[in-house]
Amino acid sequence: MKKKIWIPVIAVIAAAIMLIPIPTGIYNDGGTREYTALTYKIVVWNCLTENSTYSKTKVYFFPDNFKSIDSLWELEKPNE
């Protein structure tokens, strides 16, 4: 009977690890924040560019969630 209880508990814990984002970084580029879960990454961009401020919230799913913030910025950087 106890085995039947443990299986759903382990499944809920595994789902929480994969789906709940954890704050992983605040950067000094204007205030960019990064939140990471096992299956995705949320970046709240707030970067100072030459002419203005780039502000946007983006979600990066697997496999882009394992890229560094610098690699993601190269994808997001506005054309100047």
C-alpha positions as CSV (number, residue, x, y, z in Angstrom):
1,M,0.0,0.0,0.0
2,K,2.8,2.4,0.8
3,K,4.3,1.9,-2.7
4,K,1.2,3.3,-4.2
5,I,1.5,6.5,-2.2
6,W,5.2,7.1,-3.1
7,I,4.8,6.9,-6.9
8,P,2.5,10.0,-7.1
9,V,4.7,11.9,-4.6
10,I,7.8,11.2,-6.7
11,A,6.0,12.3,-9.8
12,V,4.9,15.6,-8.3
13,I,8.4,16.3,-7.1
14,A,9.9,15.5,-10.5
15,A,7.3,17.7,-12.2
16,A,8.1,20.6,-9.8
17,I,11.8,20.3,-10.5
18,M,11.2,20.4,-14.3
19,L,8.6,23.2,-14.4
20,I,9.2,25.7,-11.5
21,P,11.7,28.4,-12.5
22,I,14.4,29.5,-10.1
23,P,16.0,32.9,-10.3
24,T,19.5,32.4,-11.5
25,G,20.9,35.8,-12.4
26,I,20.7,39.5,-12.3
27,Y,23.0,41.3,-14.8
28,N,24.5,44.8,-14.7
29,D,23.5,45.6,-18.3
30,G,20.5,47.6,-17.3
31,G,18.7,45.0,-15.0
32,T,18.3,41.8,-17.1
33,R,16.9,39.0,-15.0
34,E,17.1,35.2,-15.7
35,Y,14.9,32.4,-14.4
36,T,15.7,28.8,-15.2
37,A,13.8,25.6,-14.9
38,L,15.0,22.2,-16.3
39,T,12.9,22.5,-19.4
40,Y,12.9,26.2,-20.2
41,K,14.5,29.6,-19.4
42,I,12.8,32.9,-18.9
43,V,14.8,36.1,-19.6
44,V,13.4,39.5,-18.7
45,W,15.6,41.6,-21.0
46,N,16.3,45.2,-19.8
47,C,19.5,46.1,-21.7
48,L,20.9,49.5,-22.5
49,T,21.7,49.8,-26.2
50,E,23.4,52.7,-28.0
51,N,20.2,54.6,-28.6
52,S,17.6,53.2,-26.2
53,T,16.7,50.4,-23.8
54,Y,15.7,47.0,-25.0
55,S,12.9,45.7,-22.7
56,K,11.2,42.4,-23.5
57,T,10.4,39.1,-21.8
58,K,11.3,36.0,-23.7
59,V,10.9,32.2,-23.0
60,Y,13.5,29.9,-24.4
61,F,12.6,26.2,-24.6
62,F,14.9,23.2,-24.9
63,P,17.6,23.2,-26.3
64,D,18.0,27.0,-26.1
65,N,17.5,27.0,-22.4
66,F,21.0,25.7,-22.0
67,K,22.6,28.5,-23.9
68,S,24.5,31.3,-22.0
69,I,23.0,34.8,-21.7
70,D,25.6,36.1,-24.1
71,S,24.5,33.6,-26.8
72,L,20.9,34.5,-26.3
73,W,21.7,38.2,-26.5
74,E,23.2,37.6,-29.9
75,L,19.9,36.2,-31.0
76,E,17.9,39.1,-29.5
77,K,20.1,42.0,-30.2
78,P,18.2,44.6,-32.2
79,N,19.7,45.6,-35.6
80,E,21.5,48.8,-35.2
